[in-house]
């Protein structure tokens, strides 16, 4: 890891830094809470032990006072108690605040107790004189001996020293654990994001000239494989669109070049010499035919573009009814071509844009008429069970298996001369393909023994 990499890593906008900060904060917070809890439980444990012992001593002192004759001059009444609890001292005080009995004096013990003479209720407290710590349990009381206050306590220096040492060790261990955890988190997160950085670097290499680049999922973590697959699918779609757009630009330039060149050449020849009105009229008619052809081509391209980007309406369409209208419309053209249109099968309803579906069916039937053999029949069959439409016709053209899928490409022609004479723009089947795609319907073509069949599957499941 070089210096520049560290600077990039420490960028406040870095996702890695934010993750590491979050993990580190959570880790430190957990360790500190755990440390406070451990320290608290140790303190509580010592306090409970001391209180338990002091309560036993306090109870014994009260019982002794009930039967003792004189406790002011002798330690005898409490000798058994003190021998059983050598670390405990006993303090008695009368109603006037005078010390009646003190088992032993440990430094400033008397002065510490005197400071609490105003105590009226039972209280457990920790007192210290700067050097020694005492846990004292006091109890105001009244008996025949005029004892006003009983105090029992113990020196807890050992506990305090242990707690101080334990606290220092605990927080040192906590800080060390926090540092190690943050350090490990840094490397885990940094190297955990390394595949993401690799993918990001690979993505940056993708340009319009390198749309064929794909991300490899071979060594990628399981969590990133779905992302890589989605990205590759997106790039594949972009490459397909880019390639189709590039081909479309080249094809449209090629298709427009011929009629434009023809118009320019014909106009130049016409202007070279003076001609009579009938010749000018004939040339204008010829130019008009070329311009109408170009107009149809432009309109088809605009419609095709609209099919690929616009949302479709959802109409309920009776397919047999629409087919009957389309067959009736093309019947005259079919008679001129010496072919017949045969509609058969049971109707079913589909959902989609009525105008687009009519345009697609019309393009298929029109295409079938143009390419059908003379004195042949064009079969239009509805298969209700499979929710499909088939349009078949015999044709003199021969289509190889390699080119059958290209039949839906823009400006692809089985027979260029015949298609141009018929007035076709070369994108009729491309429009059909786009309409089916936007409706999520499927269409495919098959050629067998001189018969070409277009099949549309209207079942989107």
HELIX and SHEET records of a PDB file:
HELIX    1   1 UNK A    3  UNK A    9  1                                   7    
HELIX    2   2 UNK A   15  UNK A   67  1                                  53    
HELIX    3   3 UNK A   76  UNK A   78  5                                   3    
HELIX    4   4 UNK A   79  UNK A   84  1                                   6    
HELIX    5   5 UNK A  109  UNK A  114  1                                   6    
HELIX    6   6 UNK A  157  UNK A  192  1                                  36    
HELIX    7   7 UNK A  194  UNK A  204  1                                  11    
HELIX    8   8 UNK A  208  UNK A  210  5                                   3    
HELIX    9   9 UNK A  222  UNK A  272  1                                  51    
HELIX   10  10 UNK A  277  UNK A  309  1                                  33    
HELIX   11  11 UNK A  319  UNK A  336  1                                  18    
HELIX   12  12 UNK A  354  UNK A  371  1                                  18    
HELIX   13  13 UNK A  405  UNK A  408  5                                   4    
HELIX   14  14 UNK A  416  UNK A  421  1                                   6    
HELIX   15  15 UNK A  428  UNK A  438  1                                  11    
SHEET    1   A 5 UNK A  99  UNK A 102  0                                        
SHEET    2   A 5 UNK A  88  UNK A  94 -1                                        
SHEET    3   A 5 UNK A 147  UNK A 155 -1                                        
SHEET    4   A 5 UNK A 133  UNK A 140 -1                                        
SHEET    5   A 5 UNK A 123  UNK A 128 -1                                        
SHEET    1   B 2 UNK A 315  UNK A 318  0                                        
SHEET    2   B 2 UNK A 349  UNK A 352 -1                                        
SHEET    1   C 5 UNK A 339  UNK A 345  0                                        
SHEET    2   C 5 UNK A 376  UNK A 383  1                                        
SHEET    3   C 5 UNK A 388  UNK A 394 -1                                        
SHEET    4   C 5 UNK A 451  UNK A 457 -1                                        
SHEET    5   C 5 UNK A 442  UNK A 448 -1                                        
END                                                                             
